[in-house]
């Protein structure tokens, strides 16, 4: 089968022939119909994560936002069958550890990160193997297209888990979203669907316009204001109740914390780069003075996908609206390179393998 393989950090992926996977007894093989191109793929491609012992190995097949059709099932799999239309979370649990059985499979004690480690080759390929499939694989509702489900991928479910489970967004709250790439735009649309007012922050006109289209009430061009937190404070009459750093730069993280009102909650979604190497200095005295909370958030437990899918079925969320480009497997290297200069908008999806 054809697959896109990491040969060297920052260099074009090699499109090569790899053996088609076979299912483990508890696994399934999925023929990939669509796979999102995510900024986390860019981090992997750049070789980031060494500072957290999380660097993706050379030789890895990247890609972690797949949707497709079950092709083969393992001997111990009863709940899935060939022909089932499915999506695959990137954060794969074993279904049996303390975290999994308590509904937190996104931080499984013995889990896998699809496309980020050698044991689980990714989905920039014609087919992908999914371990512990009965726990991890999510069935697609009728009417949900493969590319829409790929758009849900890591970014959409990460934003949903952050805003629905890590914090409890209420109707009427003000939510600030710093960085309007695919992850940030997903957070904008989800926060709007939950009834919040949304302030979107970026330095580019097109993503800010995109944010308005998917639900932002206000926008702030960070390149045109001297003090982003002060601008958000003025727009929200006192600061955001919840703020999301969807980019991972020191500046956006600090702005996110500083734009909160008293007892506000910050959620960190964006991963850092070589400039931060996993660490950001924060105004901890100010956070203590105003009872501010800092949350990390990763993916979403597979067992809670039904909450998100019900909102899709009700027409309250539209991940397809975030899909800006459909590309071929051979185009992935160019799309990753475009992320280096922030020359992308919305969510791009591989649909041709």
C-alpha positions in Angstrom: 0.0 0.0 0.0 1.0 3.6 -0.5 2.1 5.6 2.7 3.7 8.9 3.5 6.8 8.2 5.6 9.0 10.6 7.7 12.5 10.2 6.4 14.1 13.3 7.9 12.8 16.1 10.1 11.7 19.1 8.0 12.3 17.3 4.7 9.5 16.1 2.3 7.8 12.9 3.3 8.6 9.9 1.1 5.7 8.2 -0.6 6.6 4.6 -0.6 5.1 1.1 -0.7 4.5 -0.5 2.7 3.1 -3.9 3.6 -0.6 -3.8 4.2 -1.4 -4.2 7.9 -3.0 -7.3 9.3 -5.3 -7.2 12.3 -4.2 -8.2 15.7 -6.8 -10.4 17.5 -8.2 -7.3 19.2 -7.7 -5.0 16.3 -9.2 -4.0 12.9 -7.7 -2.8 9.6 -9.5 0.3 8.2 -9.3 1.4 4.6 -8.7 5.1 4.9 -11.1 7.3 2.9 -10.0 10.6 4.4 -7.4 11.9 6.9 -6.9 15.4 8.2 -3.6 17.3 7.9 -3.1 18.7 11.4 -0.6 21.0 13.0 0.4 18.1 15.3 1.6 16.4 12.1 3.7 19.5 11.5 5.2 19.3 15.0 6.1 15.7 14.3 7.5 16.6 10.9 9.6 19.3 12.5 11.0 16.9 15.1 9.5 18.7 18.1 8.8 17.0 21.4 12.4 15.9 22.2 12.1 18.0 25.4 9.2 15.9 26.6 10.6 12.5 25.4 7.8 12.7 22.8 9.7 13.0 19.5 8.3 11.1 16.6 10.8 8.5 15.3 12.3 8.6 11.8 10.5 6.0 9.6 7.1 6.8 11.1 4.0 6.8 8.9 2.3 10.1 10.0 -1.4 11.0 10.0 -3.7 10.7 12.9 -7.2 12.0 11.9 -8.6 9.1 9.8 -12.1 8.0 8.7 -12.8 5.0 6.5 -14.3 1.6 6.2 -13.4 -1.5 8.2 -11.7 -4.0 5.9 -10.6 -6.8 8.2 -11.3 -7.7 11.9 -9.3 -9.7 14.4 -10.5 -13.0 15.9 -11.6 -11.4 19.2 -13.6 -8.5 17.7 -17.3 -9.1 17.7 -18.8 -5.6 17.7 -17.3 -4.5 14.3 -17.6 -6.0 10.9 -16.1 -5.5 7.4 -17.9 -2.7 5.7 -18.6 -0.6 8.8 -18.0 3.1 8.3 -15.8 4.4 11.2 -13.6 7.1 12.6 -10.5 6.5 14.7 -9.3 8.7 17.6 -5.6 9.5 17.7 -5.5 8.8 21.5 -6.0 5.1 21.6 -6.7 3.4 24.9 -6.4 -0.3 25.9 -9.9 -0.2 27.4 -8.8 -1.9 30.6 -6.6 0.4 32.7 -7.9 2.6 35.6 -8.3 5.6 33.4 -10.1 3.8 30.5 -12.6 2.1 32.8 -13.3 5.5 34.5 -14.0 7.2 31.2 -10.6 8.9 30.6 -9.2 6.8 27.8 -7.6 9.8 26.2 -4.9 9.5 29.0 -4.8 5.7 29.1 -2.0 4.5 31.3 -0.8 2.1 28.5 -2.2 3.9 25.5 -1.0 4.7 22.0 -0.8 7.8 20.0 -1.8 7.0 16.4 0.8 8.2 13.9 3.2 9.3 16.6 4.9 6.1 17.7 6.3 3.1 16.0 3.8 0.6 17.4 0.9 2.5 15.7 1.8 3.6 12.1 -0.4 6.5 11.0 -3.1 7.1 8.5 -1.3 9.0 5.7 -1.7 5.6 4.0 -4.2 3.5 2.2 -5.0 1.5 5.3 -4.4 1.7 9.0 -4.4 -0.8 11.9 -6.4 0.1 15.0 -5.6 -1.8 18.2 -8.3 -2.5 20.9 -10.8 -1.7 18.2 -14.0 -2.3 20.2 -12.9 0.4 22.7 -11.4 2.8 20.3 -13.2 2.8 16.9 -16.2 5.1 16.6 -19.1 4.3 14.2 -20.1 7.0 11.7 -23.7 8.1 11.8 -25.6 7.9 8.6 -25.2 11.1 6.6 -21.8 12.0 8.0 -19.2 12.1 5.2 -15.8 10.7 5.6 -14.1 14.1 5.1 -16.4 15.6 7.8 -15.4 12.9 10.3 -11.7 13.4 9.3 -12.2 17.1 10.1 -13.4 16.1 13.5 -10.1 14.3 13.9 -7.9 15.4 16.7 -8.6 19.2 16.5 -12.4 19.2 16.7 -12.6 16.5 19.4 -9.8 18.2 21.3 -11.7 21.5 21.3 -15.0 19.8 22.2 -13.4 17.9 25.2 -11.7 21.1 26.4 -14.9 23.2 26.3 -17.4 20.5 27.4 -15.4 18.4 29.8 -12.3 20.2 31.1 -14.3 23.4 31.6 -18.0 23.8 31.8 -19.0 26.5 29.3 -22.3 28.1 30.0 -24.6 30.0 27.6 -23.7 33.7 27.9 -20.0 33.1 28.9 -17.3 34.9 26.9 -14.7 32.6 25.4 -11.5 33.9 23.9 -9.7 31.8 21.3 -6.1 32.6 20.6 -5.0 31.3 17.2 -7.5 30.6 14.4 -6.0 27.6 12.6 -8.0 24.4 12.4 -8.0 23.8 16.2 -8.9 27.4 17.0 -11.7 27.5 14.4 -13.1 24.3 15.9 -13.1 25.9 19.3 -14.9 29.0 17.9 -17.6 26.9 16.3 -18.1 24.7 19.3 -18.2 27.5 21.8 -20.7 29.4 19.7 -22.9 26.2 19.5 -22.8 25.9 23.3 -24.2 29.4 23.5 -21.1 31.4 24.4 -20.0 34.7 23.0 -16.7 34.2 21.2 -13.7 36.6 20.7 -11.3 35.2 18.1 -7.7 36.4 18.0 -5.1 36.0 15.2 -2.7 38.1 13.2 -4.1 37.2 9.7 -7.2 38.6 8.0 -8.4 35.3 6.4 -8.5 33.2 9.5 -10.3 36.0 11.4 -12.9 36.2 8.6 -13.2 32.4 8.7 -13.8 32.7 12.5 -16.6 35.2 12.0 -18.2 32.9 9.5 -18.2 30.0 11.9 -19.5 31.8 15.0 -17.1 34.5 16.4 -19.0 37.5 17.7 -15.8 39.6 17.9 -12.3 39.5 16.5 -9.0 40.9 17.5 -6.1 41.4 15.1 -3.1 40.9 17.4 -0.8 42.6 14.9 -2.8 45.9 15.2 -3.3 46.2 19.0 -0.7 46.9 21.6 -2.4 44.9 24.4 -4.4 41.9 23.4 -5.8 41.2 26.9 -6.9 44.8 27.3 -8.7 44.6 23.9 -10.5 41.4 25.0 -11.3 43.0 28.4 -13.0 45.9 26.6 -15.0 43.7 24.2 -16.2 41.4 27.0 -16.9 44.0 29.7 -14.4 42.5 32.2 -12.5 39.7 30.5 -13.2 36.2 29.2 -14.7 33.5 31.4 -12.7 30.9 29.5 -9.7 31.4 27.2 -8.1 28.9 24.9 -4.5 29.0 23.6 -4.9 27.0 20.3 -1.4 27.9 19.0 1.2 27.1 21.7 3.4 30.1 21.6 4.6 31.8 24.8 2.9 35.1 23.7 -0.5 33.5 23.0 -0.4 31.4 26.2 0.3 34.4 28.4 -2.3 36.5 26.5 -4.8 33.8 27.1 -4.1 33.8 30.9 -4.0 37.5 31.2 -7.3 38.1 29.3 -9.4 36.2 31.9 -11.7 37.8 34.4 -11.6 36.8 38.1 -12.1 33.0 38.5 -11.6 32.5 34.8 -10.2 29.3 33.3 -7.4 28.9 30.7 -7.2 25.8 28.5 -3.9 24.9 26.8 -4.5 23.1 23.5 -1.6 24.2 21.3 1.8 22.5 21.6 5.0 24.5 21.9 7.8 24.8 19.4 11.6 25.0 19.6 11.3 28.5 20.9 9.5 27.4 24.1 10.7 23.8 24.3 7.7 22.9 26.4 7.9 25.7 29.0 6.2 29.1 29.2 6.7 31.7 32.0 3.3 32.6 33.4 2.0 35.5 35.7 1.5 33.2 38.6 1.0 36.0 41.2 -1.8 37.4 39.0 -3.3 34.0 38.6 -3.3 33.5 42.4 -4.7 36.9 43.1 -7.7 36.4 40.8 -8.3 32.7 41.4 -7.5 31.7 37.8 -7.3 28.1 36.8 -4.9 26.6 34.2 -6.0 23.4 32.4 -4.2 21.1 30.0 -6.4 19.1 27.6 -5.6 16.2 25.2 -7.9 14.6 22.6 -11.2 13.1 23.9 -12.1 9.8 25.4 -13.6 7.4 22.8 -16.4 6.7 25.1 -17.7 10.3 24.9 -17.8 10.7 21.1 -21.6 10.1 21.3 -22.1 13.5 22.9 -20.4 15.2 19.9 -22.1 13.1 17.3 -25.5 13.9 18.8 -24.8 17.6 18.2 -23.8 16.8 14.6 -27.0 14.8 14.1 -29.0 17.7 15.5 -27.4 20.2 13.1 -25.8 22.2 15.9 -22.2 21.6 14.7 -20.9 21.5 11.2 -17.3 20.3 11.0 -17.6 20.3 7.2 -17.7 24.0 7.2 -14.1 24.1 8.4 -12.8 22.0 5.5 -10.9 24.4 3.3 -9.0 22.1 1.0 -9.0 18.5 -0.2 -5.6 17.2 -1.2 -3.8 14.0 -2.4 -1.3 12.0 -0.3 1.5 13.3 -2.5 0.6 16.9 -1.4 1.0 16.4 2.3 4.6 17.6 2.4 3.7 20.8 0.7 0.8 21.4 3.1 3.0 20.8 6.1 5.5 23.3 4.7 2.7 25.8 4.3 2.0 25.5 8.0 5.5 26.7 8.8 4.6 30.1 7.4 1.0 29.9 8.6 -0.1 29.8 5.0 -3.1 27.6 5.6 -6.7 28.2 6.6 -9.3 26.0 8.1 -8.8 22.2 8.0 -7.2 20.5 5.0 -8.1 16.8 4.4 -6.4 14.1 2.4 -9.0 12.4 0.2 -6.9 10.9 -2.6 -4.5 8.1 -1.6 
